[in-house]
Amino acid sequence: MSDDHTHVQKFFGARAADWDSRFPDDAPAYAAAVAELGLREGGRVLDAGCGTGRALPPLRAAVGPSGVVLGADLTPAMLKAATEAGRDREGQLLLADVARLPLRTDSLDAVFAAGLIAHLSNPAENLRELARVVRPGGTLALFHPIGRAALAARQGRRITPDDQRDEANLRPLLAGSGWDMTSYVDEDARFLALALHRG
């Protein structure tokens, strides 16, 4: 997400209405990834770049009724689709840029980010902003419901050495942004990198 959000909003805005129907089988992958965050009853979590809010139901289930679930996205049409799907009942939706979140420092236990990193214009800076809002020892999950090779094949391209989600690139990117990567999985069925906020 760059300072000029027009491209991102146009891309996702045009796809928002049928986004869920294009990927109808992703719910179990989202639920499994959320489970790995280790959230507890009463926890506070942000779905950064929440799109249509597919992660909000498992995030709500993880933190329970006393927890706080937030979903932030830059594209109004995606938030509208989330509301139409009833996912606004699982958490509060925010029209917000992950580069400047309207949240207090150290106010969250975790951030879940599905498919977000590929759309960040300044990943190091944006990951630092996610670290700012997470308490020391809190968790970040960078997730995609299919792995890098499967996604590249779906898009008719090849994985390149500069792919930000390559472990050799992602580990130092996270480290320079206040995160320590604790696990990394890249298989056809999912991509999931977990990191702890150093504080």
NUVO-476915 format. One line per field, with one value per residue (C-alpha): residue number from 1; x, y, z. Coordinates in Angstrom, 2 decimals. Each point is the difference from the previous one (the first is absolute). Example, Ala and Ser with C-alpha at 12.3 -4.5 7.8 and 13.67 -1.06 7.14 Angstrom:
num: (1,2)
px: (12.30,1.37)
py: (-4.50,3.44)
pz: (7.80,-0.66)
***
This chain:
num: (1,2,3,4,5,6,7,8,9,10,11,12,13,14,15,16,17,18,19,20,21,22,23,24,25,26,27,28,29,30,31,32,33,34,35,36,37,38,39,40,41,42,43,44,45,46,47,48,49,50,51,52,53,54,55,56,57,58,59,60,61,62,63,64,65,66,67,68,69,70,71,72,73,74,75,76,77,78,79,80,81,82,83,84,85,86,87,88,89,90,91,92,93,94,95,96,97,98,99,100,101,102,103,104,105,106,107,108,109,110,111,112,113,114,115,116,117,118,119,120,121,122,123,124,125,126,127,128,129,130,131,132,133,134,135,136,137,138,139,140,141,142,143,144,145,146,147,148,149,150,151,152,153,154,155,156,157,158,159,160,161,162,163,164,165,166,167,168,169,170,171,172,173,174,175,176,177,178,179,180,181,182,183,184,185,186,187,188,189,190,191,192,193,194,195,196,197,198,199)
px: (0.00,1.67,-0.77,-1.98,-2.64,-1.80,1.53,-0.68,-3.54,-0.76,1.39,-1.86,-3.07,-0.68,0.25,-1.72,-3.53,1.00,3.19,-1.45,-1.61,3.35,1.63,-2.80,2.17,2.43,-1.82,1.77,3.42,-0.90,-1.22,3.17,2.24,-1.92,0.36,3.78,-0.07,-0.65,-2.62,-1.75,-3.41,-0.15,2.85,0.27,0.73,0.10,-0.64,2.21,-1.19,-3.10,-1.69,-3.40,0.72,0.50,2.30,-2.38,-2.18,2.95,1.65,-3.21,-0.24,3.59,-0.40,-3.61,-2.68,2.23,2.78,0.52,0.09,0.80,0.08,1.79,-0.01,0.75,-2.77,-3.55,-1.49,1.74,-1.36,-3.45,0.26,1.08,-3.06,-2.32,1.39,-0.84,3.62,-0.28,-1.77,3.28,2.12,0.22,0.86,2.32,0.72,3.71,3.48,2.41,2.66,-1.86,-2.29,-2.41,1.02,1.97,3.54,0.18,-3.80,-0.26,1.04,0.27,-0.33,-1.26,0.86,-1.30,1.51,1.08,3.76,-0.07,-2.03,2.25,1.99,2.35,-0.04,2.63,-1.76,-3.43,1.18,1.46,-3.44,-1.53,2.69,-0.88,-3.58,0.90,1.21,3.50,-0.24,-3.09,-0.35,-0.19,-1.32,0.73,-2.31,-1.21,-2.43,2.33,3.77,2.31,0.45,-3.73,-0.82,2.60,-1.40,-3.54,1.19,2.00,3.39,3.11,1.37,2.92,2.94,-1.18,-3.40,-0.56,-1.62,3.11,1.35,3.45,-1.59,-2.78,2.07,2.29,-2.92,-1.88,3.11,0.62,-3.59,-0.11,-1.09,1.75,-1.28,-0.80,-1.39,-0.28,-2.16,-0.24,-1.85,-2.63,-2.87,1.15,2.59,0.44,2.80,-0.31,2.04,0.26,0.25,3.32,-1.23)
py: (0.00,3.16,3.56,0.14,-2.62,0.33,-3.12,-2.27,1.30,-0.36,-3.55,-1.27,2.17,-1.61,-3.48,0.51,-1.07,-3.49,-0.48,-2.64,-1.96,-0.13,-1.68,-1.99,-2.71,2.17,0.02,-3.06,1.44,3.30,-1.79,-2.13,3.05,1.95,-2.98,0.26,3.57,-1.43,2.61,-0.23,0.92,3.78,0.62,3.00,-0.67,1.88,-1.47,2.35,0.28,-1.94,0.15,-1.64,-1.09,-3.72,-0.19,1.83,-3.02,-2.19,3.01,0.66,-3.67,0.12,3.05,-0.62,2.57,1.91,0.47,2.77,-0.75,2.75,-0.22,2.77,0.44,2.79,-0.86,1.08,-2.60,-2.81,1.25,0.26,-3.63,-1.00,1.75,-1.58,-3.41,0.80,-0.06,3.43,-1.83,-1.83,3.13,3.74,0.98,2.96,1.82,0.43,-0.23,-2.42,2.69,2.23,-2.03,1.90,-2.15,0.56,-1.31,-3.47,-0.31,-3.42,-3.57,-1.02,0.98,-2.34,1.04,-2.12,0.80,3.42,0.08,-0.12,3.23,2.07,2.70,0.38,-3.38,0.82,3.19,-1.64,-2.99,2.48,1.59,-3.41,-0.53,3.37,-1.03,-3.47,-0.47,-1.43,-3.77,0.31,-1.90,0.72,-2.53,0.59,-2.40,-1.03,-2.89,-1.46,-0.12,2.11,-2.54,-0.72,3.72,0.72,-2.82,1.34,3.42,-1.40,1.09,-1.44,0.61,2.43,0.23,3.42,-1.37,1.63,-3.16,-2.10,-0.97,1.42,3.39,-0.03,-0.86,3.08,2.21,-0.99,0.28,3.54,0.91,-1.15,-3.62,-3.35,-2.70,-3.13,-2.27,-0.12,-2.31,0.24,-2.93,-0.29,0.10,3.11,2.61,0.98,1.92,0.72,2.61,1.41,3.71,0.66,3.16)
pz: (0.00,-1.13,0.97,-3.24,0.72,-3.33,-1.58,2.99,0.47,-3.71,-0.15,3.06,-0.46,-3.37,1.54,3.36,-0.93,-1.16,2.04,2.33,-2.82,-1.82,3.01,1.66,1.58,1.98,3.36,1.49,-0.91,1.67,3.13,0.20,-0.38,2.66,2.37,-0.31,1.35,3.46,0.87,3.35,1.33,0.37,-2.44,-2.33,-3.68,-3.30,-3.42,-2.06,-3.58,0.98,-3.41,0.25,3.57,-0.53,3.05,2.32,1.00,1.09,1.68,1.96,0.95,1.25,2.27,0.97,0.78,2.44,-2.57,-2.52,-3.73,-2.48,-3.78,-1.90,-3.75,-2.43,-2.49,0.85,-2.36,1.89,3.33,-1.58,-1.14,3.52,1.42,-2.56,0.99,3.65,1.10,1.58,2.84,0.74,0.36,-0.55,-3.56,-0.60,-3.24,0.65,-1.49,1.69,-0.40,2.50,2.22,2.25,2.98,3.17,0.39,1.61,-0.11,-1.71,0.71,-3.64,-3.64,-2.70,-3.56,-2.89,-3.38,1.23,-0.43,-3.81,-0.03,2.28,-1.75,2.97,1.75,2.64,1.05,-0.06,2.04,2.53,0.26,0.70,2.66,1.55,0.74,1.36,3.57,0.53,-0.38,-2.17,-3.25,-3.73,-2.51,-3.68,-1.78,-3.42,-0.59,-2.64,-0.17,-2.11,-2.82,-0.27,-0.01,-2.68,-2.15,0.47,-1.17,-2.93,1.30,1.60,3.47,-0.15,2.43,1.19,1.17,3.40,1.34,-0.68,3.42,-0.82,-0.71,2.57,3.07,-0.23,-1.04,3.14,2.18,-1.21,0.81,3.62,-0.52,0.54,-2.35,1.99,-2.71,-3.77,-2.13,-3.78,-1.52,-2.72,2.50,1.89,0.79,3.65,1.66,3.72,1.83,3.52,0.74,1.70,1.73)
***
